[in-house]
């Protein structure tokens, strides 16, 4: 998506140091034995998610639609594998993983496509695998929004609704928290971080 090619460095500057995201990635990393495989959907510039996981000796596959984001990711996380693709269009047999992460990438889809993607995630995970997700805390479906000065459409859930949709796709939600995070240049965002396990 060309818009994210243009925003790669600006995005990294404002959104690569979210302590809540980093803490959840560290938690997943500690839950998984070294050498296990993780796919990061909408990996962006690779920081912090792919970087933390790769430095903890996990095998990381990052997927992103933006070549501009992936260029930074490959430079910053050379130990990971990065795939240029729309993760919402990945095949059902894309692979088998011990964990899947999706931080603020699902919100770029419609709710119908989010649900389709959750079904695919459940199919990619090995039994007992983990799914970590970060979303913006609001209720909407494909609403117009200005992100870093560029018009996009976004979807979101309130915390109880996100928990319900994860459970409806076969996940047991181990933790879910709503927090306030302020990017470097603001404004403050209400965000939801959830860790779920394939039931």
Backbone as CSV, one residue per row, in Angstrom:
resi,resn,N_x,N_y,N_z,CA_x,CA_y,CA_z,C_x,C_y,C_z
1,UNK,0.850,-1.178,0.000,0.000,0.000,0.000,0.894,1.239,0.000
2,UNK,0.768,2.047,-1.028,1.697,3.159,-1.208,1.690,4.129,-0.038
3,UNK,0.536,4.309,0.588,0.463,5.248,1.696,1.449,4.862,2.789
4,UNK,1.612,3.571,3.057,2.522,3.153,4.122,3.973,3.161,3.659
5,UNK,4.207,3.036,2.353,5.569,3.235,1.855,6.045,4.653,2.205
6,UNK,5.160,5.621,2.044,5.515,7.012,2.313,5.693,7.277,3.810
7,UNK,4.988,6.510,4.630,4.965,6.795,6.065,5.941,5.953,6.874
8,UNK,6.732,5.094,6.224,7.513,4.097,6.954,8.355,4.702,8.076
9,UNK,9.169,5.697,7.745,10.071,6.239,8.761,9.305,7.043,9.807
10,UNK,8.294,7.774,9.387,7.480,8.535,10.342,6.743,7.580,11.277
11,UNK,6.231,6.493,10.718,5.520,5.501,11.530,6.461,4.923,12.580
12,UNK,7.659,4.561,12.149,8.603,3.980,13.097,8.920,4.956,14.219
13,UNK,9.085,6.222,13.876,9.420,7.203,14.879,8.359,7.350,15.955
14,UNK,7.093,7.181,15.572,6.005,7.415,16.517,5.453,6.152,17.153
15,UNK,5.642,5.003,16.518,4.924,3.811,16.989,5.821,2.600,17.264
16,UNK,7.125,2.788,17.339,8.001,1.640,17.571,8.388,1.472,19.031
17,UNK,7.918,2.370,19.890,8.342,2.298,21.292,7.141,2.246,22.239
18,UNK,6.151,1.466,21.869,4.970,1.298,22.716,5.303,0.273,23.805
19,UNK,5.381,0.679,25.071,5.802,-0.259,26.114,4.809,-1.394,26.346
20,UNK,3.535,-1.146,26.076,2.524,-2.187,26.273,2.677,-3.292,25.219
21,UNK,2.945,-2.880,23.980,3.192,-3.852,22.915,4.459,-4.644,23.212
22,UNK,5.526,-3.946,23.569,6.786,-4.624,23.853,6.634,-5.620,25.000
23,UNK,5.869,-5.250,26.025,5.684,-6.149,27.165,4.945,-7.417,26.767
24,UNK,3.951,-7.288,25.888,3.210,-8.472,25.456,4.078,-9.363,24.572
25,UNK,4.896,-8.760,23.723,5.801,-9.554,22.887,6.821,-10.285,23.763
26,UNK,7.345,-9.610,24.766,8.278,-10.253,25.701,7.602,-11.427,26.406
27,UNK,6.341,-11.259,26.748,5.597,-12.338,27.412,5.458,-13.552,26.509
28,UNK,5.107,-13.312,25.246,5.003,-14.417,24.289,6.351,-15.096,24.127
29,UNK,7.394,-14.290,23.977,8.734,-14.826,23.789,9.114,-15.757,24.931
30,UNK,8.743,-15.369,26.160,9.079,-16.192,27.323,8.248,-17.471,27.376
31,UNK,7.050,-17.437,26.817,6.182,-18.619,26.829,6.624,-19.678,25.821
32,UNK,7.334,-19.242,24.780,7.701,-20.153,23.691,9.134,-20.652,23.859
33,UNK,9.371,-21.932,23.639,10.752,-22.419,23.638,11.543,-21.764,22.502
34,UNK,12.838,-21.600,22.697,13.697,-21.040,21.649,13.570,-21.879,20.392
35,UNK,13.614,-21.198,19.250,13.571,-21.901,17.971,12.184,-22.116,17.413
36,UNK,11.159,-21.744,18.167,9.803,-21.923,17.657,9.454,-20.812,16.672
37,UNK,8.423,-21.042,15.882,8.112,-20.156,14.766,6.935,-19.241,15.080
38,UNK,7.096,-17.980,14.680,6.080,-16.956,14.913,5.879,-16.182,13.618
39,UNK,4.623,-15.910,13.269,4.353,-15.036,12.132,3.750,-13.740,12.661
40,UNK,4.288,-12.618,12.174,3.831,-11.289,12.578,3.082,-10.666,11.412
41,UNK,1.768,-10.524,11.573,0.907,-10.014,10.504,0.886,-8.488,10.542
42,UNK,1.251,-7.868,9.414,1.379,-6.420,9.386,2.576,-6.005,10.220
43,UNK,3.719,-6.577,9.888,4.922,-6.436,10.717,5.513,-5.042,10.697
44,UNK,5.119,-4.211,9.713,5.653,-2.859,9.648,7.166,-2.851,9.513
45,UNK,7.822,-2.054,10.325,9.277,-1.886,10.229,10.043,-2.941,11.019
46,UNK,9.334,-3.901,11.604,9.992,-4.978,12.350,10.286,-4.646,13.798
47,UNK,10.028,-3.409,14.191,10.315,-2.961,15.558,9.002,-2.529,16.217
48,UNK,8.681,-3.053,17.398,9.535,-3.903,18.233,9.331,-5.405,18.071
49,UNK,8.230,-5.833,17.439,7.821,-7.234,17.561,8.832,-8.215,16.980
50,UNK,9.110,-8.103,15.679,10.033,-9.064,15.054,11.410,-8.992,15.693
51,UNK,11.839,-7.787,16.057,13.166,-7.603,16.650,13.272,-8.338,17.990
52,UNK,12.293,-8.154,18.860,12.320,-8.818,20.166,12.311,-10.334,19.996
53,UNK,11.449,-10.830,19.124,11.320,-12.279,18.947,12.575,-12.885,18.318
54,UNK,13.115,-12.217,17.305,14.313,-12.750,16.642,15.509,-12.743,17.591
55,UNK,15.611,-11.717,18.405,16.722,-11.639,19.349,16.580,-12.645,20.483
56,UNK,15.387,-13.239,20.611,15.160,-14.298,21.597,15.239,-15.680,20.953
57,UNK,15.836,-15.745,19.763,16.089,-17.002,19.062,14.827,-17.697,18.566
58,UNK,13.788,-16.907,18.263,12.611,-17.481,17.607,12.741,-17.286,16.101
59,UNK,12.102,-18.160,15.362,12.086,-18.058,13.892,10.890,-17.188,13.510
60,UNK,11.174,-16.016,12.967,10.134,-15.020,12.735,9.897,-14.825,11.245
61,UNK,8.614,-14.849,10.868,8.200,-14.481,9.516,7.313,-13.245,9.646
62,UNK,7.751,-12.135,9.074,6.949,-10.921,9.082,6.275,-10.734,7.733
63,UNK,5.022,-10.338,7.752,4.253,-10.133,6.521,3.724,-8.708,6.504
64,UNK,3.958,-8.000,5.401,3.445,-6.637,5.296,3.182,-6.299,3.834
65,UNK,2.221,-5.412,3.628,1.842,-5.011,2.273,2.733,-3.887,1.746
66,UNK,3.508,-3.257,2.632,4.301,-2.084,2.260,5.765,-2.435,2.075
67,UNK,6.276,-2.238,0.882,7.698,-2.469,0.619,8.562,-1.472,1.391
68,UNK,8.056,-0.249,1.577,8.808,0.736,2.338,9.015,0.287,3.779
69,UNK,7.964,-0.245,4.384,8.081,-0.787,5.740,9.044,-1.973,5.757
70,UNK,8.915,-2.857,4.773,9.735,-4.072,4.758,11.216,-3.760,4.551
71,UNK,11.518,-2.707,3.805,12.929,-2.340,3.625,13.563,-2.024,4.977
72,UNK,12.857,-1.225,5.785,13.363,-0.916,7.118,13.436,-2.184,7.971
73,UNK,12.419,-3.040,7.859,12.392,-4.261,8.661,13.589,-5.162,8.340
74,UNK,13.880,-5.328,7.058,15.009,-6.199,6.675,16.341,-5.630,7.163
75,UNK,16.464,-4.319,7.146,17.692,-3.690,7.637,17.832,-3.850,9.144
76,UNK,16.733,-3.741,9.851,16.764,-3.701,11.313,16.703,-5.082,11.965
77,UNK,16.107,-6.041,11.263,15.957,-7.390,11.830,16.415,-8.415,10.793
78,UNK,17.714,-8.463,10.506,18.202,-9.341,9.435,17.994,-10.830,9.714
79,UNK,17.783,-11.196,10.972,17.605,-12.617,11.301,16.206,-13.127,10.952
80,UNK,15.266,-12.218,10.709,13.893,-12.634,10.398,13.690,-12.745,8.887
81,UNK,12.642,-13.443,8.511,12.220,-13.534,7.106,11.040,-12.600,6.913
82,UNK,11.056,-11.828,5.834,9.964,-10.893,5.589,9.337,-11.160,4.220
83,UNK,8.008,-11.158,4.213,7.233,-11.494,3.020,6.379,-10.296,2.627
84,UNK,6.477,-9.917,1.345,5.654,-8.813,0.836,4.314,-9.380,0.388
85,UNK,3.279,-9.124,1.170,1.953,-9.663,0.844,0.899,-8.955,1.684
86,UNK,-0.321,-9.013,1.214,-1.474,-8.597,2.001,-1.845,-9.784,2.891
87,UNK,-1.636,-9.659,4.196,-1.841,-10.832,5.049,-3.281,-11.319,5.032
88,UNK,-4.224,-10.440,4.714,-5.624,-10.856,4.649,-5.881,-11.792,3.473
89,UNK,-4.945,-11.830,2.522,-5.111,-12.689,1.345,-4.196,-13.913,1.372
90,UNK,-3.511,-14.140,2.480,-2.654,-15.325,2.576,-3.504,-16.589,2.519
91,UNK,-2.970,-17.677,1.962,-3.761,-18.903,1.836,-3.942,-19.606,3.181
92,UNK,-4.945,-20.464,3.221,-5.220,-21.224,4.440,-4.036,-22.100,4.837
93,UNK,-3.237,-22.518,3.852,-2.096,-23.406,4.129,-0.770,-22.634,4.153
94,UNK,-0.816,-21.379,4.583,0.385,-20.538,4.595,1.501,-21.146,5.444
95,UNK,1.149,-21.805,6.511,2.177,-22.420,7.347,1.636,-22.832,8.689
96,UNK,2.515,-23.439,9.497,2.166,-23.826,10.868,3.097,-23.085,11.820
97,UNK,2.507,-22.478,12.842,3.275,-21.623,13.741,2.874,-21.880,15.188
98,UNK,3.831,-21.631,16.084,3.530,-21.720,17.516,2.846,-20.454,18.029
99,UNK,3.022,-19.358,17.304,2.373,-18.105,17.708,2.156,-17.216,16.492
100,UNK,1.131,-16.379,16.589,0.826,-15.360,15.583,0.639,-14.040,16.325
101,UNK,1.199,-12.970,15.780,0.996,-11.644,16.352,0.399,-10.715,15.301
102,UNK,-0.408,-9.776,15.768,-1.020,-8.779,14.869,-1.254,-7.507,15.681
103,UNK,-0.306,-6.594,15.610,-0.406,-5.364,16.386,-0.827,-4.203,15.494
104,UNK,-2.072,-3.779,15.669,-2.634,-2.617,14.971,-2.665,-2.801,13.460
105,UNK,-2.677,-4.042,13.016,-2.794,-4.313,11.584,-4.206,-4.760,11.217
106,UNK,-4.869,-5.491,12.101,-6.239,-5.924,11.810,-7.175,-4.734,11.652
107,UNK,-6.866,-3.637,12.323,-7.789,-2.502,12.272,-7.876,-1.876,10.886
108,UNK,-6.941,-2.242,9.990,-7.014,-1.718,8.625,-7.989,-2.493,7.748
109,UNK,-8.595,-3.558,8.303,-9.538,-4.397,7.567,-10.975,-4.084,7.968
110,UNK,-11.913,-4.504,7.147,-13.316,-4.471,7.567,-13.529,-5.543,8.635
111,UNK,-14.607,-5.439,9.377,-14.876,-6.463,10.394,-15.070,-7.840,9.755
112,UNK,-15.660,-7.884,8.579,-15.832,-9.170,7.893,-14.479,-9.787,7.571
113,UNK,-13.537,-8.956,7.118,-12.202,-9.474,6.794,-11.391,-9.788,8.050
114,UNK,-11.632,-9.046,9.130,-10.990,-9.406,10.400,-11.414,-10.814,10.809
115,UNK,-12.697,-11.093,10.704,-13.189,-12.414,11.118,-12.639,-13.521,10.205
116,UNK,-12.549,-13.252,8.922,-11.944,-14.238,8.012,-10.487,-14.489,8.390
117,UNK,-9.777,-13.415,8.718,-8.364,-13.548,9.090,-8.215,-14.326,10.389
118,UNK,-9.098,-14.095,11.356,-9.041,-14.852,12.608,-9.243,-16.340,12.355
119,UNK,-10.111,-16.668,11.413,-10.287,-18.069,11.053,-9.024,-18.666,10.466
120,UNK,-8.319,-17.890,9.635,-7.057,-18.375,9.071,-6.002,-18.529,10.157
121,UNK,-5.936,-17.557,11.068,-4.960,-17.622,12.157,-5.148,-18.905,12.956
122,UNK,-6.391,-19.228,13.264,-6.674,-20.458,14.013,-6.187,-21.686,13.247
123,UNK,-6.252,-21.624,11.918,-5.784,-22.741,11.103,-4.269,-22.830,11.011
124,UNK,-3.588,-21.692,11.136,-2.117,-21.695,11.059,-1.465,-22.113,12.367
125,UNK,-2.166,-21.901,13.465,-1.570,-22.187,14.769,-1.547,-23.684,15.069
126,UNK,-0.450,-24.110,15.641,-0.384,-25.475,16.154,-1.245,-25.558,17.408
127,UNK,-1.687,-26.770,17.794,-2.512,-26.897,19.000,-1.844,-26.234,20.202
128,UNK,-2.617,-25.423,20.915,-2.065,-24.721,22.063,-1.272,-23.482,21.709
129,UNK,-1.278,-23.093,20.429,-0.522,-21.923,20.003,-1.133,-20.621,20.499
130,UNK,-0.303,-19.588,20.508,-0.709,-18.291,21.047,-0.995,-17.276,19.939
131,UNK,-1.942,-16.401,20.229,-2.252,-15.292,19.332,-2.256,-14.009,20.160
132,UNK,-1.420,-13.061,19.774,-1.359,-11.760,20.457,-1.841,-10.685,19.502
133,UNK,-2.706,-9.816,20.005,-3.294,-8.802,19.139,-3.332,-7.462,19.869
134,UNK,-3.066,-6.401,19.122,-3.240,-5.044,19.613,-4.232,-4.320,18.715
135,UNK,-5.202,-3.651,19.326,-6.224,-2.920,18.570,-6.463,-1.571,19.229
136,UNK,-7.027,-0.644,18.468,-7.487,0.607,19.054,-8.881,0.361,19.627
137,UNK,-9.124,0.926,20.791,-10.356,0.670,21.539,-11.481,1.597,21.066
138,UNK,-12.218,1.144,20.061,-13.414,1.872,19.619,-14.268,0.901,18.817
139,UNK,-15.526,1.235,18.651,-16.436,0.367,17.907,-16.733,1.003,16.557
140,UNK,-16.295,0.349,15.483,-16.553,0.883,14.156,-16.135,-0.096,13.085
141,UNK,-16.682,0.065,11.904,-16.392,-0.840,10.789,-16.085,-0.012,9.542
142,UNK,-14.805,-0.034,9.133,-14.353,0.663,7.928,-14.719,2.146,7.947
143,UNK,-14.390,2.802,9.045,-14.673,4.228,9.184,-13.508,5.061,8.648
144,UNK,-13.785,6.210,8.019,-12.699,7.071,7.536,-11.936,7.673,8.714
145,UNK,-10.608,7.740,8.551,-9.754,8.227,9.642,-8.490,8.804,9.020
146,UNK,-7.924,9.806,9.672,-6.659,10.376,9.202,-5.527,9.846,10.078
147,UNK,-4.604,9.105,9.462,-3.499,8.496,10.195,-2.193,9.106,9.720
148,UNK,-1.499,9.788,10.642,-0.258,10.481,10.305,-0.433,11.394,9.091
149,UNK,-1.609,11.995,9.033,-1.889,12.947,7.976,-2.399,12.352,6.682
150,UNK,-2.629,11.038,6.670,-3.065,10.359,5.445,-4.424,9.703,5.685
151,UNK,-5.387,9.844,4.749,-6.703,9.226,4.951,-6.658,7.707,4.764
152,UNK,-7.243,6.992,5.728,-7.363,5.539,5.672,-8.751,5.177,6.188
153,UNK,-9.104,3.895,6.150,-10.319,3.425,6.809,-9.915,2.414,7.869
154,UNK,-10.601,2.464,9.008,-10.225,1.608,10.137,-11.469,0.973,10.762
155,UNK,-11.231,-0.165,11.414,-12.284,-0.868,12.142,-11.782,-1.166,13.550
156,UNK,-12.703,-1.290,14.480,-12.288,-1.581,15.839,-13.402,-2.188,16.664
157,UNK,-13.018,-2.655,17.845,-13.945,-3.255,18.798,-13.726,-2.633,20.167
158,UNK,-14.747,-2.632,20.987,-14.587,-2.377,22.405,-14.087,-3.669,23.055
159,UNK,-13.496,-3.560,24.233,-12.844,-4.723,24.839,-13.756,-5.958,24.940
160,UNK,-14.990,-5.856,25.448,-15.827,-7.065,25.548,-16.125,-7.693,24.192
161,UNK,-16.256,-6.846,23.168,-16.569,-7.347,21.828,-15.359,-8.026,21.200
162,UNK,-14.167,-7.488,21.436,-12.959,-8.142,20.928,-12.787,-9.507,21.590
163,UNK,-13.000,-9.572,22.890,-12.915,-10.852,23.601,-13.907,-11.853,23.014
164,UNK,-15.126,-11.389,22.756,-16.154,-12.279,22.224,-15.808,-12.789,20.832
165,UNK,-15.267,-11.927,19.982,-14.960,-12.356,18.616,-13.778,-13.326,18.612
166,UNK,-12.819,-13.130,19.512,-11.721,-14.095,19.625,-12.249,-15.458,20.088
167,UNK,-13.105,-15.448,21.087,-13.665,-16.707,21.595,-14.504,-17.405,20.539
168,UNK,-15.198,-16.626,19.721,-16.030,-17.212,18.667,-15.206,-17.931,17.614
169,UNK,-13.902,-17.616,17.531,-13.028,-18.254,16.550,-12.101,-19.289,17.185
170,UNK,-12.479,-19.750,18.375,-11.775,-20.881,18.969,-10.633,-20.534,19.903
171,UNK,-10.557,-19.268,20.340,-9.469,-18.859,21.221,-9.945,-18.722,22.662
172,UNK,-9.115,-19.162,23.587,-9.330,-18.873,25.002,-8.507,-17.629,25.335
173,UNK,-9.172,-16.583,25.782,-8.487,-15.316,26.057,-7.832,-15.398,27.429
174,UNK,-6.499,-15.370,27.448,-5.752,-15.489,28.702,-5.607,-14.147,29.400
175,UNK,-5.529,-13.072,28.636,-5.509,-11.733,29.226,-5.982,-10.746,28.176
176,UNK,-6.636,-9.700,28.656,-7.058,-8.613,27.768,-7.118,-7.343,28.594
177,UNK,-6.445,-6.302,28.117,-6.318,-5.060,28.881,-6.494,-3.861,27.976
178,UNK,-7.180,-2.865,28.479,-7.313,-1.587,27.795,-6.396,-0.580,28.481
179,UNK,-5.562,0.079,27.686,-4.562,1.004,28.224,-4.593,2.307,27.430
180,UNK,-3.969,3.320,27.969,-3.817,4.591,27.255,-2.358,4.762,26.865
181,UNK,-2.127,5.017,25.582,-0.771,5.215,25.064,-0.732,6.496,24.250
182,UNK,0.303,7.291,24.468,0.474,8.527,23.706,1.709,8.414,22.824
183,UNK,1.537,8.329,21.490,2.702,8.338,20.592,3.515,9.614,20.774
184,UNK,4.701,9.599,20.212,5.642,10.709,20.418,5.012,12.068,20.149
185,UNK,4.226,12.166,19.101,3.594,13.440,18.758,2.088,13.451,19.026
186,UNK,1.621,12.487,19.878,0.215,12.458,20.283,-0.727,12.242,19.103
187,UNK,-2.036,12.283,19.325,-2.710,12.382,20.618,-2.782,11.027,21.321
188,UNK,-3.251,11.035,22.557,-3.399,9.805,23.328,-4.404,8.873,22.660
189,UNK,-4.107,7.573,22.688,-5.003,6.552,22.142,-5.387,5.564,23.232
190,UNK,-6.626,5.122,23.209,-7.052,3.998,24.035,-6.831,2.729,23.220
191,UNK,-6.028,1.808,23.753,-5.635,0.609,23.012,-5.964,-0.647,23.809
192,UNK,-6.210,-1.725,23.094,-6.494,-3.017,23.723,-5.388,-4.002,23.336
193,UNK,-4.872,-4.709,24.310,-3.891,-5.759,24.078,-4.429,-7.073,24.632
194,UNK,-4.471,-8.082,23.791,-5.013,-9.373,24.199,-4.030,-10.485,23.873
195,UNK,-3.976,-11.455,24.770,-3.225,-12.690,24.529,-4.221,-13.830,24.620
196,UNK,-4.283,-14.599,23.554,-5.222,-15.712,23.487,-4.487,-17.001,23.116
197,UNK,-5.099,-18.104,23.468,-4.507,-19.405,23.190,-5.519,-20.244,22.428
198,UNK,-5.048,-20.953,21.428,-5.954,-21.792,20.648,-6.512,-22.879,21.550
199,UNK,-7.802,-22.873,21.700,-8.458,-23.806,22.649,-8.416,-25.241,22.132
